Amino acid sequence: MAMTRTTFTLDEALAERARRLNVNISAAAREGVAAAVKRAMGEADRAAYQRFPEQPDSFWDEAEAWGTP
């Protein structure tokens, strides 16, 4: 997997606590961004579904019957 460098701002007290607890800030940031992206993708998917909800489609009635003699 290719990586890219990113700079972000972190509250000084939180950064100090993370250091004292041996929290890998880079790994925690990656996990947080991955979780935020997953959540945003889910929200976008739900919004798209709400804009264009599934509708009955008679084409699939026949398609499901293909295997029936």
N, CA, C, O and CB atoms as a CASP TS submission, in Angstrom:
PFRMAT TS
TARGET T0000
AUTHOR 0000-0000-0000
METHOD Language model
MODEL 1
PARENT N/A
ATOM      1  N   MET     1       0.852  -1.168   0.000  1.00  0.00           N
ATOM      2  CA  MET     1       0.000   0.000   0.000  1.00  0.00           C
ATOM      3  C   MET     1       0.900   1.234   0.000  1.00  0.00           C
ATOM      4  O   MET     1       1.835   1.327   0.795  1.00  0.00           O
ATOM      5  CB  MET     1      -0.970  -0.003   1.225  1.00  0.00           C
ATOM      6  N   ALA     2       0.613   2.174  -0.891  1.00  0.00           N
ATOM      7  CA  ALA     2       1.369   3.421  -0.954  1.00  0.00           C
ATOM      8  C   ALA     2       0.909   4.344   0.171  1.00  0.00           C
ATOM      9  O   ALA     2      -0.272   4.382   0.517  1.00  0.00           O
ATOM     10  CB  ALA     2       1.196   4.109  -2.339  1.00  0.00           C
ATOM     11  N   MET     3       1.844   5.074   0.726  1.00  0.00           N
ATOM     12  CA  MET     3       1.525   6.002   1.819  1.00  0.00           C
ATOM     13  C   MET     3       1.808   7.424   1.358  1.00  0.00           C
ATOM     14  O   MET     3       2.625   7.648   0.464  1.00  0.00           O
ATOM     15  CB  MET     3       2.345   5.665   3.106  1.00  0.00           C
ATOM     16  N   THR     4       1.132   8.375   1.971  1.00  0.00           N
ATOM     17  CA  THR     4       1.392   9.784   1.724  1.00  0.00           C
ATOM     18  C   THR     4       1.563  10.487   3.064  1.00  0.00           C
ATOM     19  O   THR     4       0.940  10.111   4.058  1.00  0.00           O
ATOM     20  CB  THR     4       0.246  10.433   0.892  1.00  0.00           C
ATOM     21  N   ARG     5       2.401  11.497   3.082  1.00  0.00           N
ATOM     22  CA  ARG     5       2.599  12.262   4.316  1.00  0.00           C
ATOM     23  C   ARG     5       1.507  13.304   4.444  1.00  0.00           C
ATOM     24  O   ARG     5       1.120  13.939   3.463  1.00  0.00           O
ATOM     25  CB  ARG     5       3.993  12.932   4.340  1.00  0.00           C
ATOM     26  N   THR     6       1.018  13.472   5.649  1.00  0.00           N
ATOM     27  CA  THR     6      -0.013  14.464   5.931  1.00  0.00           C
ATOM     28  C   THR     6       0.314  15.120   7.263  1.00  0.00           C
ATOM     29  O   THR     6       0.782  14.464   8.194  1.00  0.00           O
ATOM     30  CB  THR     6      -1.438  13.818   5.954  1.00  0.00           C
ATOM     31  N   THR     7       0.069  16.398   7.341  1.00  0.00           N
ATOM     32  CA  THR     7       0.282  17.126   8.586  1.00  0.00           C
ATOM     33  C   THR     7      -1.079  17.510   9.150  1.00  0.00           C
ATOM     34  O   THR     7      -1.964  17.937   8.409  1.00  0.00           O
ATOM     35  CB  THR     7       1.177  18.390   8.362  1.00  0.00           C
ATOM     36  N   PHE     8      -1.247  17.360  10.452  1.00  0.00           N
ATOM     37  CA  PHE     8      -2.491  17.778  11.079  1.00  0.00           C
ATOM     38  C   PHE     8      -2.172  18.384  12.434  1.00  0.00           C
ATOM     39  O   PHE     8      -1.084  18.189  12.977  1.00  0.00           O
ATOM     40  CB  PHE     8      -3.477  16.590  11.220  1.00  0.00           C
ATOM     41  N   THR     9      -3.118  19.110  12.965  1.00  0.00           N
ATOM     42  CA  THR     9      -2.952  19.779  14.250  1.00  0.00           C
ATOM     43  C   THR     9      -3.641  18.958  15.326  1.00  0.00           C
ATOM     44  O   THR     9      -4.763  18.485  15.148  1.00  0.00           O
ATOM     45  CB  THR     9      -3.519  21.223  14.210  1.00  0.00           C
ATOM     46  N   LEU    10      -2.948  18.799  16.444  1.00  0.00           N
ATOM     47  CA  LEU    10      -3.466  18.005  17.550  1.00  0.00           C
ATOM     48  C   LEU    10      -3.337  18.826  18.825  1.00  0.00           C
ATOM     49  O   LEU    10      -2.312  19.468  19.055  1.00  0.00           O
ATOM     50  CB  LEU    10      -2.712  16.643  17.677  1.00  0.00           C
ATOM     51  N   ASP    11      -4.359  18.805  19.639  1.00  0.00           N
ATOM     52  CA  ASP    11      -4.335  19.505  20.914  1.00  0.00           C
ATOM     53  C   ASP    11      -3.094  19.073  21.701  1.00  0.00           C
ATOM     54  O   ASP    11      -2.807  17.880  21.805  1.00  0.00           O
ATOM     55  CB  ASP    11      -5.635  19.224  21.726  1.00  0.00           C
ATOM     56  N   GLU    12      -2.371  20.029  22.244  1.00  0.00           N
ATOM     57  CA  GLU    12      -1.109  19.753  22.933  1.00  0.00           C
ATOM     58  C   GLU    12      -1.278  18.788  24.107  1.00  0.00           C
ATOM     59  O   GLU    12      -0.468  17.878  24.284  1.00  0.00           O
ATOM     60  CB  GLU    12      -0.499  21.049  23.426  1.00  0.00           C
ATOM     61  N   ALA    13      -2.317  18.982  24.902  1.00  0.00           N
ATOM     62  CA  ALA    13      -2.539  18.104  26.056  1.00  0.00           C
ATOM     63  C   ALA    13      -2.852  16.679  25.606  1.00  0.00           C
ATOM     64  O   ALA    13      -2.396  15.713  26.219  1.00  0.00           O
ATOM     65  CB  ALA    13      -3.684  18.645  26.931  1.00  0.00           C
ATOM     66  N   LEU    14      -3.626  16.555  24.543  1.00  0.00           N
ATOM     67  CA  LEU    14      -3.955  15.228  24.025  1.00  0.00           C
ATOM     68  C   LEU    14      -2.707  14.541  23.475  1.00  0.00           C
ATOM     69  O   LEU    14      -2.506  13.345  23.686  1.00  0.00           O
ATOM     70  CB  LEU    14      -5.035  15.329  22.932  1.00  0.00           C
ATOM     71  N   ALA    15      -1.879  15.295  22.775  1.00  0.00           N
ATOM     72  CA  ALA    15      -0.636  14.734  22.243  1.00  0.00           C
ATOM     73  C   ALA    15       0.266  14.260  23.383  1.00  0.00           C
ATOM     74  O   ALA    15       0.882  13.198  23.287  1.00  0.00           O
ATOM     75  CB  ALA    15       0.103  15.777  21.372  1.00  0.00           C
ATOM     76  N   GLU    16       0.346  15.031  24.445  1.00  0.00           N
ATOM     77  CA  GLU    16       1.180  14.644  25.593  1.00  0.00           C
ATOM     78  C   GLU    16       0.637  13.381  26.258  1.00  0.00           C
ATOM     79  O   GLU    16       1.408  12.492  26.619  1.00  0.00           O
ATOM     80  CB  GLU    16       1.251  15.794  26.623  1.00  0.00           C
ATOM     81  N   ARG    17      -0.675  13.295  26.420  1.00  0.00           N
ATOM     82  CA  ARG    17      -1.269  12.079  26.999  1.00  0.00           C
ATOM     83  C   ARG    17      -0.973  10.868  26.130  1.00  0.00           C
ATOM     84  O   ARG    17      -0.641   9.794  26.632  1.00  0.00           O
ATOM     85  CB  ARG    17      -2.791  12.245  27.169  1.00  0.00           C
ATOM     86  N   ALA    18      -1.097  11.050  24.835  1.00  0.00           N
ATOM     87  CA  ALA    18      -0.823   9.947  23.908  1.00  0.00           C
ATOM     88  C   ALA    18       0.625   9.485  24.053  1.00  0.00           C
ATOM     89  O   ALA    18       0.892   8.283  24.080  1.00  0.00           O
ATOM     90  CB  ALA    18      -1.107  10.375  22.446  1.00  0.00           C
ATOM     91  N   ARG    19       1.553  10.422  24.145  1.00  0.00           N
ATOM     92  CA  ARG    19       2.972  10.055  24.317  1.00  0.00           C
ATOM     93  C   ARG    19       3.183   9.289  25.620  1.00  0.00           C
ATOM     94  O   ARG    19       3.875   8.270  25.646  1.00  0.00           O
ATOM     95  CB  ARG    19       3.865  11.318  24.299  1.00  0.00           C
ATOM     96  N   ARG    20       2.578   9.790  26.707  1.00  0.00           N
ATOM     97  CA  ARG    20       2.743   9.121  28.004  1.00  0.00           C
ATOM     98  C   ARG    20       2.169   7.712  27.996  1.00  0.00           C
ATOM     99  O   ARG    20       2.682   6.829  28.682  1.00  0.00           O
ATOM    100  CB  ARG    20       2.081   9.935  29.104  1.00  0.00           C
ATOM    101  N   LEU    21       1.126   7.500  27.238  1.00  0.00           N
ATOM    102  CA  LEU    21       0.481   6.185  27.173  1.00  0.00           C
ATOM    103  C   LEU    21       1.033   5.317  26.036  1.00  0.00           C
ATOM    104  O   LEU    21       0.513   4.237  25.753  1.00  0.00           O
ATOM    105  CB  LEU    21      -1.022   6.356  27.002  1.00  0.00           C
ATOM    106  N   ASN    22       2.093   5.811  25.394  1.00  0.00           N
ATOM    107  CA  ASN    22       2.720   5.087  24.272  1.00  0.00           C
ATOM    108  C   ASN    22       1.743   4.801  23.136  1.00  0.00           C
ATOM    109  O   ASN    22       1.802   3.744  22.508  1.00  0.00           O
ATOM    110  CB  ASN    22       3.311   3.776  24.765  1.00  0.00           C
ATOM    111  N   VAL    23       0.847   5.746  22.878  1.00  0.00           N
ATOM    112  CA  VAL    23      -0.076   5.619  21.749  1.00  0.00           C
ATOM    113  C   VAL    23       0.672   6.034  20.486  1.00  0.00           C
ATOM    114  O   VAL    23       1.273   7.107  20.440  1.00  0.00           O
ATOM    115  CB  VAL    23      -1.370   6.495  21.958  1.00  0.00           C
ATOM    116  N   ASN    24       0.635   5.192  19.474  1.00  0.00           N
ATOM    117  CA  ASN    24       1.238   5.516  18.187  1.00  0.00           C
ATOM    118  C   ASN    24       0.294   6.495  17.490  1.00  0.00           C
ATOM    119  O   ASN    24      -0.759   6.103  16.986  1.00  0.00           O
ATOM    120  CB  ASN    24       1.489   4.218  17.310  1.00  0.00           C
ATOM    121  N   ILE    25       0.679   7.765  17.468  1.00  0.00           N
ATOM    122  CA  ILE    25      -0.202   8.806  16.945  1.00  0.00           C
ATOM    123  C   ILE    25      -0.466   8.608  15.457  1.00  0.00           C
ATOM    124  O   ILE    25      -1.585   8.836  14.998  1.00  0.00           O
ATOM    125  CB  ILE    25       0.403  10.187  17.191  1.00  0.00           C
ATOM    126  N   SER    26       0.535   8.192  14.700  1.00  0.00           N
ATOM    127  CA  SER    26       0.327   7.954  13.264  1.00  0.00           C
ATOM    128  C   SER    26      -0.687   6.845  13.036  1.00  0.00           C
ATOM    129  O   SER    26      -1.585   6.978  12.205  1.00  0.00           O
ATOM    130  CB  SER    26       1.654   7.597  12.579  1.00  0.00           C
ATOM    131  N   ALA    27      -0.542   5.748  13.777  1.00  0.00           N
ATOM    132  CA  ALA    27      -1.482   4.629  13.628  1.00  0.00           C
ATOM    133  C   ALA    27      -2.880   5.048  14.066  1.00  0.00           C
ATOM    134  O   ALA    27      -3.869   4.701  13.419  1.00  0.00           O
ATOM    135  CB  ALA    27      -1.012   3.405  14.450  1.00  0.00           C
ATOM    136  N   ALA    28      -2.960   5.793  15.162  1.00  0.00           N
ATOM    137  CA  ALA    28      -4.268   6.248  15.640  1.00  0.00           C
ATOM    138  C   ALA    28      -4.920   7.179  14.618  1.00  0.00           C
ATOM    139  O   ALA    28      -6.129   7.112  14.397  1.00  0.00           O
ATOM    140  CB  ALA    28      -4.127   6.964  17.001  1.00  0.00           C
ATOM    141  N   ALA    29      -4.122   8.042  13.999  1.00  0.00           N
ATOM    142  CA  ALA    29      -4.655   8.944  12.976  1.00  0.00           C
ATOM    143  C   ALA    29      -5.147   8.148  11.772  1.00  0.00           C
ATOM    144  O   ALA    29      -6.220   8.431  11.238  1.00  0.00           O
ATOM    145  CB  ALA    29      -3.584   9.965  12.539  1.00  0.00           C
ATOM    146  N   ARG    30      -4.367   7.151  11.339  1.00  0.00           N
ATOM    147  CA  ARG    30      -4.800   6.310  10.209  1.00  0.00           C
ATOM    148  C   ARG    30      -6.120   5.621  10.527  1.00  0.00           C
ATOM    149  O   ARG    30      -7.032   5.600   9.700  1.00  0.00           O
ATOM    150  CB  ARG    30      -3.723   5.256   9.868  1.00  0.00           C
ATOM    151  N   GLU    31      -6.220   5.054  11.734  1.00  0.00           N
ATOM    152  CA  GLU    31      -7.454   4.366  12.137  1.00  0.00           C
ATOM    153  C   GLU    31      -8.632   5.341  12.174  1.00  0.00           C
ATOM    154  O   GLU    31      -9.735   5.013  11.737  1.00  0.00           O
ATOM    155  CB  GLU    31      -7.275   3.697  13.520  1.00  0.00           C
ATOM    156  N   GLY    32      -8.388   6.531  12.696  1.00  0.00           N
ATOM    157  CA  GLY    32      -9.452   7.535  12.773  1.00  0.00           C
ATOM    158  C   GLY    32      -9.912   7.999  11.403  1.00  0.00           C
ATOM    159  O   GLY    32     -11.110   8.150  11.167  1.00  0.00           O
ATOM    160  N   VAL    33      -8.966   8.225  10.499  1.00  0.00           N
ATOM    161  CA  VAL    33      -9.333   8.648   9.143  1.00  0.00           C
ATOM    162  C   VAL    33     -10.064   7.522   8.426  1.00  0.00           C
ATOM    163  O   VAL    33     -11.047   7.770   7.728  1.00  0.00           O
ATOM    164  CB  VAL    33      -8.081   9.072   8.341  1.00  0.00           C
ATOM    165  N   ALA    34      -9.596   6.285   8.591  1.00  0.00           N
ATOM    166  CA  ALA    34     -10.271   5.143   7.958  1.00  0.00           C
ATOM    167  C   ALA    34     -11.707   5.024   8.461  1.00  0.00           C
ATOM    168  O   ALA    34     -12.620   4.777   7.673  1.00  0.00           O
ATOM    169  CB  ALA    34      -9.499   3.830   8.235  1.00  0.00           C
ATOM    170  N   ALA    35     -11.911   5.196   9.753  1.00  0.00           N
ATOM    171  CA  ALA    35     -13.258   5.124  10.325  1.00  0.00           C
ATOM    172  C   ALA    35     -14.129   6.268   9.805  1.00  0.00           C
ATOM    173  O   ALA    35     -15.306   6.066   9.508  1.00  0.00           O
ATOM    174  CB  ALA    35     -13.194   5.164  11.866  1.00  0.00           C
ATOM    175  N   ALA    36     -13.556   7.466   9.694  1.00  0.00           N
ATOM    176  CA  ALA    36     -14.314   8.616   9.197  1.00  0.00           C
ATOM    177  C   ALA    36     -14.698   8.422   7.734  1.00  0.00           C
ATOM    178  O   ALA    36     -15.806   8.778   7.332  1.00  0.00           O
ATOM    179  CB  ALA    36     -13.500   9.910   9.363  1.00  0.00           C
ATOM    180  N   VAL    37     -13.796   7.862   6.936  1.00  0.00           N
ATOM    181  CA  VAL    37     -14.094   7.601   5.523  1.00  0.00           C
ATOM    182  C   VAL    37     -15.190   6.552   5.405  1.00  0.00           C
ATOM    183  O   VAL    37     -16.115   6.710   4.608  1.00  0.00           O
ATOM    184  CB  VAL    37     -12.825   7.138   4.769  1.00  0.00           C
ATOM    185  N   LYS    38     -15.096   5.483   6.190  1.00  0.00           N
ATOM    186  CA  LYS    38     -16.121   4.432   6.157  1.00  0.00           C
ATOM    187  C   LYS    38     -17.487   5.008   6.527  1.00  0.00           C
ATOM    188  O   LYS    38     -18.493   4.709   5.883  1.00  0.00           O
ATOM    189  CB  LYS    38     -15.749   3.276   7.119  1.00  0.00           C
ATOM    190  N   ARG    39     -17.511   5.834   7.569  1.00  0.00           N
ATOM    191  CA  ARG    39     -18.765   6.454   8.008  1.00  0.00           C
ATOM    192  C   ARG    39     -19.315   7.382   6.918  1.00  0.00           C
ATOM    193  O   ARG    39     -20.514   7.360   6.641  1.00  0.00           O
ATOM    194  CB  ARG    39     -18.549   7.242   9.326  1.00  0.00           C
ATOM    195  N   ALA    40     -18.451   8.197   6.296  1.00  0.00           N
ATOM    196  CA  ALA    40     -18.884   9.127   5.248  1.00  0.00           C
ATOM    197  C   ALA    40     -19.407   8.375   4.028  1.00  0.00           C
ATOM    198  O   ALA    40     -20.375   8.805   3.400  1.00  0.00           O
ATOM    199  CB  ALA    40     -17.728  10.050   4.840  1.00  0.00           C
ATOM    200  N   MET    41     -18.770   7.250   3.690  1.00  0.00           N
ATOM    201  CA  MET    41     -19.247   6.448   2.563  1.00  0.00           C
ATOM    202  C   MET    41     -20.629   5.876   2.856  1.00  0.00           C
ATOM    203  O   MET    41     -21.492   5.859   1.978  1.00  0.00           O
ATOM    204  CB  MET    41     -18.258   5.312   2.252  1.00  0.00           C
ATOM    205  N   GLY    42     -20.841   5.414   4.072  1.00  0.00           N
ATOM    206  CA  GLY    42     -22.154   4.901   4.460  1.00  0.00           C
ATOM    207  C   GLY    42     -23.218   5.982   4.407  1.00  0.00           C
ATOM    208  O   GLY    42     -24.333   5.748   3.939  1.00  0.00           O
ATOM    209  N   GLU    43     -22.866   7.175   4.894  1.00  0.00           N
ATOM    210  CA  GLU    43     -23.815   8.289   4.860  1.00  0.00           C
ATOM    211  C   GLU    43     -24.141   8.678   3.423  1.00  0.00           C
ATOM    212  O   GLU    43     -25.295   8.961   3.103  1.00  0.00           O
ATOM    213  CB  GLU    43     -23.252   9.499   5.622  1.00  0.00           C
ATOM    214  N   ALA    44     -23.124   8.695   2.548  1.00  0.00           N
ATOM    215  CA  ALA    44     -23.348   9.026   1.138  1.00  0.00           C
ATOM    216  C   ALA    44     -24.227   7.973   0.477  1.00  0.00           C
ATOM    217  O   ALA    44     -25.100   8.302  -0.327  1.00  0.00           O
ATOM    218  CB  ALA    44     -22.007   9.147   0.387  1.00  0.00           C
ATOM    219  N   ASP    45     -23.997   6.708   0.817  1.00  0.00           N
ATOM    220  CA  ASP    45     -24.798   5.625   0.256  1.00  0.00           C
ATOM    221  C   ASP    45     -26.255   5.751   0.695  1.00  0.00           C
ATOM    222  O   ASP    45     -27.171   5.608  -0.115  1.00  0.00           O
ATOM    223  CB  ASP    45     -24.230   4.260   0.677  1.00  0.00           C
ATOM    224  N   ARG    46     -26.461   6.022   1.990  1.00  0.00           N
ATOM    225  CA  ARG    46     -27.828   6.190   2.492  1.00  0.00           C
ATOM    226  C   ARG    46     -28.518   7.387   1.835  1.00  0.00           C
ATOM    227  O   ARG    46     -29.696   7.315   1.486  1.00  0.00           O
ATOM    228  CB  ARG    46     -27.817   6.363   4.018  1.00  0.00           C
ATOM    229  N   ALA    47     -27.781   8.485   1.668  1.00  0.00           N
ATOM    230  CA  ALA    47     -28.359   9.678   1.036  1.00  0.00           C
ATOM    231  C   ALA    47     -28.739   9.382  -0.414  1.00  0.00           C
ATOM    232  O   ALA    47     -29.795   9.813  -0.878  1.00  0.00           O
ATOM    233  CB  ALA    47     -27.364  10.864   1.098  1.00  0.00           C
ATOM    234  N   ALA    48     -27.890   8.653  -1.128  1.00  0.00           N
ATOM    235  CA  ALA    48     -28.200   8.292  -2.517  1.00  0.00           C
ATOM    236  C   ALA    48     -29.428   7.399  -2.567  1.00  0.00           C
ATOM    237  O   ALA    48     -30.281   7.560  -3.439  1.00  0.00           O
ATOM    238  CB  ALA    48     -27.000   7.586  -3.183  1.00  0.00           C
ATOM    239  N   TYR    49     -29.520   6.462  -1.640  1.00  0.00           N
ATOM    240  CA  TYR    49     -30.686   5.573  -1.608  1.00  0.00           C
ATOM    241  C   TYR    49     -31.958   6.369  -1.328  1.00  0.00           C
ATOM    242  O   TYR    49     -33.010   6.087  -1.903  1.00  0.00           O
ATOM    243  CB  TYR    49     -30.501   4.472  -0.542  1.00  0.00           C
ATOM    244  N   GLN    50     -31.863   7.356  -0.451  1.00  0.00           N
ATOM    245  CA  GLN    50     -33.042   8.170  -0.142  1.00  0.00           C
ATOM    246  C   GLN    50     -33.454   9.020  -1.346  1.00  0.00           C
ATOM    247  O   GLN    50     -34.642   9.249  -1.573  1.00  0.00           O
ATOM    248  CB  GLN    50     -32.765   9.073   1.073  1.00  0.00           C
ATOM    249  N   ARG    51     -32.460   9.488  -2.118  1.00  0.00           N
ATOM    250  CA  ARG    51     -32.784  10.260  -3.320  1.00  0.00           C
ATOM    251  C   ARG    51     -33.380   9.374  -4.407  1.00  0.00           C
ATOM    252  O   ARG    51     -34.275   9.793  -5.140  1.00  0.00           O
ATOM    253  CB  ARG    51     -31.536  10.967  -3.852  1.00  0.00           C
ATOM    254  N   PHE    52     -32.876   8.142  -4.504  1.00  0.00           N
ATOM    255  CA  PHE    52     -33.311   7.214  -5.549  1.00  0.00           C
ATOM    256  C   PHE    52     -33.653   5.861  -4.930  1.00  0.00           C
ATOM    257  O   PHE    52     -32.907   4.899  -5.112  1.00  0.00           O
ATOM    258  CB  PHE    52     -32.214   7.053  -6.635  1.00  0.00           C
ATOM    259  N   PRO    53     -34.771   5.768  -4.199  1.00  0.00           N
ATOM    260  CA  PRO    53     -35.108   4.497  -3.542  1.00  0.00           C
ATOM    261  C   PRO    53     -35.414   3.408  -4.573  1.00  0.00           C
ATOM    262  O   PRO    53     -35.774   3.693  -5.715  1.00  0.00           O
ATOM    263  CB  PRO    53     -36.314   4.684  -2.599  1.00  0.00           C
ATOM    264  N   GLU    54     -35.262   2.170  -4.144  1.00  0.00           N
ATOM    265  CA  GLU    54     -35.564   1.049  -5.028  1.00  0.00           C
ATOM    266  C   GLU    54     -37.037   1.083  -5.410  1.00  0.00           C
ATOM    267  O   GLU    54     -37.902   1.415  -4.600  1.00  0.00           O
ATOM    268  CB  GLU    54     -35.206  -0.297  -4.356  1.00  0.00           C
ATOM    269  N   GLN    55     -37.293   0.735  -6.645  1.00  0.00           N
ATOM    270  CA  GLN    55     -38.657   0.680  -7.159  1.00  0.00           C
ATOM    271  C   GLN    55     -38.889  -0.712  -7.731  1.00  0.00           C
ATOM    272  O   GLN    55     -37.945  -1.342  -8.208  1.00  0.00           O
ATOM    273  CB  GLN    55     -38.908   1.786  -8.240  1.00  0.00           C
ATOM    274  N   PRO    56     -40.106  -1.198  -7.695  1.00  0.00           N
ATOM    275  CA  PRO    56     -40.390  -2.479  -8.338  1.00  0.00           C
ATOM    276  C   PRO    56     -40.023  -2.401  -9.823  1.00  0.00           C
ATOM    277  O   PRO    56     -40.259  -1.379 -10.469  1.00  0.00           O
ATOM    278  CB  PRO    56     -41.888  -2.867  -8.162  1.00  0.00           C
ATOM    279  N   ASP    57     -39.455  -3.464 -10.354  1.00  0.00           N
ATOM    280  CA  ASP    57     -39.032  -3.505 -11.754  1.00  0.00           C
ATOM    281  C   ASP    57     -39.490  -4.829 -12.339  1.00  0.00           C
ATOM    282  O   ASP    57     -38.984  -5.886 -11.962  1.00  0.00           O
ATOM    283  CB  ASP    57     -37.477  -3.331 -11.895  1.00  0.00           C
ATOM    284  N   SER    58     -40.437  -4.777 -13.248  1.00  0.00           N
ATOM    285  CA  SER    58     -41.011  -6.006 -13.797  1.00  0.00           C
ATOM    286  C   SER    58     -39.980  -6.839 -14.555  1.00  0.00           C
ATOM    287  O   SER    58     -40.179  -8.042 -14.725  1.00  0.00           O
ATOM    288  CB  SER    58     -42.172  -5.671 -14.717  1.00  0.00           C
ATOM    289  N   PHE    59     -38.888  -6.234 -15.014  1.00  0.00           N
ATOM    290  CA  PHE    59     -37.839  -6.997 -15.698  1.00  0.00           C
ATOM    291  C   PHE    59     -37.347  -8.146 -14.826  1.00  0.00           C
ATOM    292  O   PHE    59     -37.133  -9.254 -15.317  1.00  0.00           O
ATOM    293  CB  PHE    59     -36.663  -6.080 -16.076  1.00  0.00           C
ATOM    294  N   TRP    60     -37.169  -7.885 -13.542  1.00  0.00           N
ATOM    295  CA  TRP    60     -36.614  -8.900 -12.650  1.00  0.00           C
ATOM    296  C   TRP    60     -37.595 -10.033 -12.379  1.00  0.00           C
ATOM    297  O   TRP    60     -37.174 -11.130 -12.011  1.00  0.00           O
ATOM    298  CB  TRP    60     -36.197  -8.267 -11.344  1.00  0.00           C
ATOM    299  N   ASP    61     -38.886  -9.795 -12.550  1.00  0.00           N
ATOM    300  CA  ASP    61     -39.851 -10.888 -12.396  1.00  0.00           C
ATOM    301  C   ASP    61     -39.549 -11.985 -13.410  1.00  0.00           C
ATOM    302  O   ASP    61     -39.554 -13.168 -13.070  1.00  0.00           O
ATOM    303  CB  ASP    61     -41.307 -10.372 -12.570  1.00  0.00           C
ATOM    304  N   GLU    62     -39.288 -11.595 -14.650  1.00  0.00           N
ATOM    305  CA  GLU    62     -38.952 -12.571 -15.682  1.00  0.00           C
ATOM    306  C   GLU    62     -37.556 -13.138 -15.468  1.00  0.00           C
ATOM    307  O   GLU    62     -37.341 -14.332 -15.676  1.00  0.00           O
ATOM    308  CB  GLU    62     -39.053 -11.937 -17.068  1.00  0.00           C
ATOM    309  N   ALA    63     -36.624 -12.325 -15.066  1.00  0.00           N
ATOM    310  CA  ALA    63     -35.245 -12.785 -14.877  1.00  0.00           C
ATOM    311  C   ALA    63     -35.182 -13.868 -13.808  1.00  0.00           C
ATOM    312  O   ALA    63     -34.411 -14.818 -13.946  1.00  0.00           O
ATOM    313  CB  ALA    63     -34.329 -11.608 -14.494  1.00  0.00           C
ATOM    314  N   GLU    64     -35.967 -13.748 -12.756  1.00  0.00           N
ATOM    315  CA  GLU    64     -35.965 -14.746 -11.696  1.00  0.00           C
ATOM    316  C   GLU    64     -36.610 -16.051 -12.149  1.00  0.00           C
ATOM    317  O   GLU    64     -36.380 -17.095 -11.539  1.00  0.00           O
ATOM    318  CB  GLU    64     -36.686 -14.210 -10.473  1.00  0.00           C
ATOM    319  N   ALA    65     -37.411 -16.007 -13.209  1.00  0.00           N
ATOM    320  CA  ALA    65     -38.119 -17.193 -13.681  1.00  0.00           C
ATOM    321  C   ALA    65     -37.330 -17.964 -14.734  1.00  0.00           C
ATOM    322  O   ALA    65     -37.810 -18.993 -15.210  1.00  0.00           O
ATOM    323  CB  ALA    65     -39.465 -16.799 -14.242  1.00  0.00           C
ATOM    324  N   TRP    66     -36.128 -17.503 -15.121  1.00  0.00           N
ATOM    325  CA  TRP    66     -35.363 -18.159 -16.178  1.00  0.00           C
ATOM    326  C   TRP    66     -35.099 -19.628 -15.872  1.00  0.00           C
ATOM    327  O   TRP    66     -35.159 -20.459 -16.777  1.00  0.00           O
ATOM    328  CB  TRP    66     -34.049 -17.439 -16.391  1.00  0.00           C
ATOM    329  N   GLY    67     -34.813 -19.962 -14.638  1.00  0.00           N
ATOM    330  CA  GLY    67     -34.479 -21.344 -14.299  1.00  0.00           C
ATOM    331  C   GLY    67     -35.698 -22.231 -14.116  1.00  0.00           C
ATOM    332  O   GLY    67     -35.555 -23.436 -13.909  1.00  0.00           O
ATOM    333  N   THR    68     -36.880 -21.667 -14.187  1.00  0.00           N
ATOM    334  CA  THR    68     -38.112 -22.433 -13.968  1.00  0.00           C
ATOM    335  C   THR    68     -38.584 -23.051 -15.287  1.00  0.00           C
ATOM    336  O   THR    68     -38.647 -22.354 -16.299  1.00  0.00           O
ATOM    337  CB  THR    68     -39.225 -21.527 -13.363  1.00  0.00           C
ATOM    338  N   PRO    69     -38.920 -24.363 -15.293  1.00  0.00           N
ATOM    339  CA  PRO    69     -39.385 -24.988 -16.547  1.00  0.00           C
ATOM    340  C   PRO    69     -40.736 -24.474 -16.987  1.00  0.00           C
ATOM    341  O   PRO    69     -41.255 -24.904 -18.017  1.00  0.00           O
ATOM    342  CB  PRO    69     -39.455 -26.490 -16.389  1.00  0.00           C
TER
END
